[in-house]
């Protein structure tokens, strides 16, 4: 009776280990293939895909230029308002 129960457990463990090993092997295979595909996609045939991905898009460059201009105008406006406030304070003294 005990030996039969033991062999039932051994059989279940072997089946479970086989299933786990198959899953592990498939995951490793997929991971290797996916990694190779992703690297090939990033590098590209001429090796310039990564540089192309890192380039700034024209719309972003335009927005950045507009924002820099706005910041410059706001700083100038702040200085003008500060000068006016200084004159107002000086006139009251």
Secondary structure, 3 states (H helix, E strand, C coil): CHHHHHHHHHHHHHHHHHHHHHHHHHHHHHHHHHHHHHHHHHHCCCCCHHHHHHCCCHHHHHHHHHHHHHHHHHHHHHHHHHHHHHHHHHHHC
